[in-house]
Amino acid sequence: MKHITVEDAKGIIVIVHGAFEHSGRYNDLANRWVSEGYEVVYGDLPAHGNHEGIKGHIDHFEEYLEEIASWINEAMKSNLPIFLLAHSMGGLAAIRLLEENELPLKAVVLSSPGLGIKNPPPKPLQVVAKGLNVVVPKLQLNGNLNPEHVTRNVDVLKRDQGDRLMLKKVSVRWYKEFEKGIERAFNKIDTYQDVPTLVMQAGDDKIVNKEATLKWFNSLHIHEKFYKEWEGLYHEIFNDPEKEDVFHYAKSFVEMHL
């Protein structure tokens, strides 16, 4: 876990990364928030980056919820307004956390949350995976994630090519728990904490199903919610060439709730 402190900070941002990546890919975004006067807390989720344990494998999706909760607990030590910013699978984990807990958050920003997979595995493979999840849950398979489908930012793509911390494989159990997390996010939506929430969805997302994101958003019954689709942007909206526009939009939302 990393905690960047700032003198006379306005607030504190807890950043949650997505699947197959790690917290180091968010150093630039973290520093961008710092430059605007915010402290930042972020780290590697279980099965990712330098987190202890088997890379690419979890036993239960709730491991992610527990990890994010620990980061929020760290943020609480600063006695500042706390904001949660979560991307992709991290966004799904944030949703599940807020469906199960009441947390001292001022507002939440979800970036292309993982509420549906754009190109799920074929049905026969899903049937096989269900059996393997019982017999050999730690068996790891290629993630088949095409980096060029993640962002249009050439510099980020070049950087990721030599990044040893990027996951290439995930276990059968990891995938089934991810599916279970999506199902529960929809089934338990009525228990989502009543906290101001901004959902920002990539308009040309090739990783998550944006129709699923919109379906979840439209079913969400809280007092204050906003939906923004970024036309033409790929999955990682905070990395795409328009990232500065995306950042300022998120910052405006945050500052509206200081």
C-alpha positions in Angstrom: 0.0 0.0 0.0 1.2 3.5 -0.8 0.1 6.7 0.9 1.2 9.9 -0.6 0.7 12.8 1.9 0.2 16.4 1.0 0.5 19.5 3.3 -2.9 21.2 3.8 -4.6 18.6 1.6 -8.2 19.2 0.4 -9.1 15.5 0.5 -7.8 12.0 -0.1 -8.3 9.8 -3.1 -8.3 6.0 -2.8 -7.4 4.5 -6.2 -8.2 0.9 -7.1 -6.7 -0.7 -10.2 -8.3 -3.2 -12.6 -7.6 -6.8 -13.6 -4.3 -8.0 -15.0 -2.5 -4.7 -14.0 -1.0 -3.3 -10.8 -0.8 -0.1 -8.8 2.4 1.1 -10.5 0.4 1.9 -13.6 -1.4 4.5 -11.6 1.6 6.5 -10.4 1.0 9.2 -13.0 -2.7 9.5 -12.0 -1.8 9.5 -8.3 0.7 12.3 -8.9 -1.8 14.2 -10.9 -4.2 14.2 -7.9 -1.3 15.2 -5.7 -0.5 18.2 -7.9 -4.1 19.3 -7.3 -3.7 19.1 -3.5 -5.0 15.7 -2.7 -3.4 12.8 -0.7 -3.6 9.4 -2.4 -3.8 5.9 -1.1 -3.4 2.9 -3.5 -1.9 -0.5 -3.8 -1.8 -3.9 -5.4 -4.9 -6.0 -5.2 -4.6 -9.7 -4.3 -3.2 -11.9 -7.1 -1.7 -8.8 -8.7 1.5 -6.9 -8.7 3.7 -7.4 -5.7 0.8 -8.5 -3.4 1.6 -11.6 -1.4 0.1 -14.9 -2.5 -0.3 -16.8 -5.8 -0.3 -14.5 -8.8 -3.4 -14.7 -10.9 -5.3 -16.6 -8.2 -7.9 -15.9 -5.5 -10.1 -18.2 -3.5 -12.9 -15.6 -3.0 -13.8 -12.3 -4.7 -14.3 -10.9 -1.2 -10.5 -10.8 -0.9 -10.7 -7.7 -3.0 -13.3 -6.1 -0.8 -11.2 -6.7 2.3 -8.1 -5.2 0.6 -9.9 -2.0 -0.5 -11.5 -1.6 2.9 -8.0 -1.7 4.4 -6.9 1.2 2.1 -10.0 3.2 3.2 -9.0 2.6 6.8 -5.6 4.0 6.0 -7.2 7.0 4.4 -9.3 7.6 7.5 -6.1 8.3 9.5 -5.7 11.6 7.6 -9.1 13.0 8.8 -9.8 14.3 5.3 -12.8 13.9 3.0 -12.4 10.5 1.3 -13.1 9.7 -2.3 -13.0 6.3 -4.0 -11.8 6.0 -7.6 -12.0 2.5 -9.0 -11.3 1.1 -12.5 -12.7 -1.9 -14.3 -12.6 -5.0 -12.1 -11.6 -2.7 -9.3 -14.8 -0.8 -10.0 -16.7 -4.0 -9.7 -15.0 -4.7 -6.3 -15.8 -1.2 -5.2 -19.5 -1.7 -6.1 -19.5 -5.0 -4.1 -17.9 -3.3 -1.2 -20.5 -0.6 -1.1 -23.3 -3.2 -1.4 -22.0 -4.9 1.8 -20.8 -2.0 3.9 -21.4 1.6 5.0 -18.2 3.5 4.5 -17.1 7.1 5.3 -16.9 8.2 1.7 -17.8 11.6 0.3 -18.2 10.3 -3.3 -17.3 7.5 -5.7 -15.9 7.6 -9.2 -16.2 4.3 -11.3 -14.1 4.1 -14.4 -15.4 1.6 -17.0 -16.5 -0.8 -14.2 -16.3 -4.5 -14.9 -20.0 -5.3 -14.8 -20.0 -7.4 -18.0 -17.3 -8.9 -20.3 -17.3 -7.7 -23.9 -16.2 -11.0 -25.3 -16.8 -13.8 -22.8 -15.4 -17.3 -23.4 -17.5 -19.6 -25.6 -20.2 -21.6 -23.8 -18.5 -24.9 -24.1 -15.4 -23.5 -22.4 -17.5 -22.0 -19.7 -19.0 -25.4 -19.0 -15.5 -26.9 -18.8 -14.4 -24.1 -16.5 -17.2 -24.9 -14.1 -15.9 -28.4 -13.7 -12.3 -27.3 -13.5 -13.2 -24.9 -10.7 -14.1 -27.8 -8.6 -11.3 -30.2 -9.5 -8.3 -27.9 -10.2 -9.3 -24.4 -9.1 -5.7 -23.1 -9.3 -5.2 -24.2 -12.9 -4.1 -21.1 -14.8 -5.1 -20.2 -18.3 -4.0 -17.4 -20.7 -6.0 -14.2 -20.1 -6.0 -13.4 -23.9 -6.0 -9.7 -23.2 -4.9 -7.7 -26.2 -3.1 -4.6 -25.0 -4.2 -2.7 -28.0 -7.8 -3.1 -26.9 -7.0 -1.4 -23.6 -5.8 2.1 -24.6 -5.0 4.1 -27.7 -2.0 5.7 -25.9 1.1 4.5 -27.7 3.4 5.5 -24.9 1.4 3.4 -22.4 1.4 0.4 -24.7 5.2 0.6 -25.1 5.7 0.9 -21.3 3.4 -2.1 -20.7 5.4 -4.4 -23.1 8.3 -4.7 -20.7 6.2 -4.7 -17.5 6.9 -8.0 -15.7 4.1 -7.2 -13.1 1.3 -7.4 -15.7 -0.6 -10.7 -15.4 -0.6 -13.0 -18.4 -2.6 -15.8 -16.8 -5.4 -16.2 -14.2 -6.8 -19.3 -12.5 -10.1 -20.9 -13.2 -11.2 -20.0 -9.7 -10.3 -16.3 -10.4 -12.5 -16.2 -13.4 -15.4 -17.9 -11.8 -15.2 -15.6 -8.8 -15.1 -12.6 -11.2 -18.3 -13.9 -12.8 -19.9 -14.4 -9.3 -18.9 -10.8 -8.4 -20.8 -9.5 -11.5 -23.9 -11.5 -10.7 -23.9 -10.3 -7.1 -23.4 -6.7 -8.2 -26.7 -6.8 -10.0 -28.6 -9.0 -7.5 -27.6 -6.8 -4.5 -27.8 -3.4 -6.2 -30.6 -2.3 -3.8 -28.1 -2.5 -0.9 -25.6 -0.1 -2.6 -24.6 2.7 -0.2 -26.4 6.0 -0.8 -23.2 7.9 -1.7 -22.8 10.3 -4.7 -21.5 8.2 -7.6 -20.1 9.1 -11.0 -19.9 6.3 -13.6 -17.6 7.1 -16.4 -17.7 4.6 -19.3 -15.4 4.3 -22.3 -17.6 4.7 -25.4 -15.5 2.3 -27.5 -14.7 -0.1 -24.7 -13.4 -3.4 -26.1 -13.0 -5.0 -22.7 -16.2 -4.5 -20.7 -19.7 -4.5 -22.0 -20.9 -0.9 -21.8 -24.5 -1.9 -22.1 -24.1 -3.9 -18.9 -22.6 -0.8 -17.2 -25.6 1.3 -18.3 -28.1 -1.4 -17.2 -26.6 -1.4 -13.7 -26.5 2.4 -13.5 -30.1 2.7 -14.6 -31.1 0.2 -11.9 -29.2 2.1 -9.2 -31.6 3.9 -6.8 -29.6 6.5 -4.9 -30.1 10.2 -4.4 -27.2 11.4 -6.5 -25.8 9.6 -9.5 -24.2 10.7 -12.8 -23.3 8.8 -16.0 -20.8 10.0 -18.5 -19.9 8.1 -21.7 -16.6 9.1 -23.3 -17.2 8.7 -27.1 -14.4 7.0 -28.9 -12.3 6.3 -25.9 -10.9 2.8 -25.1 -11.3 1.0 -21.8 -8.6 2.9 -19.8 -10.1 6.4 -20.0 -7.4 7.8 -17.6 -4.7 6.6 -20.0 -6.2 7.5 -23.4 -5.0 10.6 -25.2 -8.0 12.5 -23.8 -6.9 11.7 -20.3 -6.6 15.3 -19.2 -10.3 16.0 -20.1 -11.2 12.8 -18.2 -9.2 13.9 -15.1 -10.7 17.4 -15.0 -14.2 15.9 -15.3 -13.5 13.6 -12.4 -11.9 16.4 -10.4 -14.9 18.7 -10.9 -17.2 15.9 -9.5 -14.9 15.4 -6.5 -14.6 19.1 -5.8 -18.4 19.4 -6.0 -18.5 17.2 -2.9 -15.7 18.6 -0.8 
